[in-house]
Amino acid sequence: MRKNYLLFIIVASVMVMISLSALSQVPKSNPALDEKVQKFLDSRSRQWRDMNVPEIDGKLLHDIIVKNNYKSALEIGTSTGHSGIWIAWALSKTGGKLITIDIDEGRHKEALQNFKEAGLSDYIDARLADAHVLVKQLKGPFDFVFSDADKDWYKNYFIDVDPKLKVGGCFTAHNVYDRSYGYGSRGGQGAFLDHVKSLPNYETTVNSQGGGVSISYKKADK
């Protein structure tokens, strides 16, 4: 009888620990920050140009991060910060941080101001740099990547990031369309998509509701 009681106590204790651990992994919202970010996005609705993503794609990136509880994100191509705001907003809920890169000083400065006004600066490490060089140098690891810079370099960015992407992580790229929709990506986007779809350790789909986003989940190291 005593052995059964001790076994019950042990099992119950383990279940409590598992439950507490699971709760600690659940993304948490900050109502005040959420309100500030939403207010900022609403104030800029339909004003995002200069190579920014449409709102529907920003929401897609946000939801991928929250759903998978990603914490270490890399964005290649900041522009003036629309996608970065959606990514960082998601990371504010998971306790993560974003490194975002742009080579253009004007866009970089405007993005910094937008991040500040949205209340998300603490979740973003925005760097003014040549992504061709910096992406190779970054140590990672990352669990989420968004590529939206020079399209002819998409495949190269992926090859450089792949070893630094965690298993279970996700590599996304913008302005990518699947040929199965009757029109396929050309140039660098097409070469990138063909490459990532050929890899057995990645599962790739394309969301064409907005500007075209490829979504590649890493299932194994090789």
ABEGO torsion letter per residue (X at the ends): XAAAAAAAAAAAAAAAAAAAAAAAABBBBBAAAAAAAAAAAAAABGABBGGBBBAAAAAAAAAAAAAAGBABBBBBGAEAGAAAAAAAAAAAAAGBBBBBBBABAAAAAAAAAAAAAAGAAAABBBBBBBAAAAAAABAOBBABBBBABBAAAAAAAAAAAAAABBBGBBBBBBGBBBAAAGBBBBEAAAAAAAAAAABAABBBBBBAABAEBBBBBBABAX
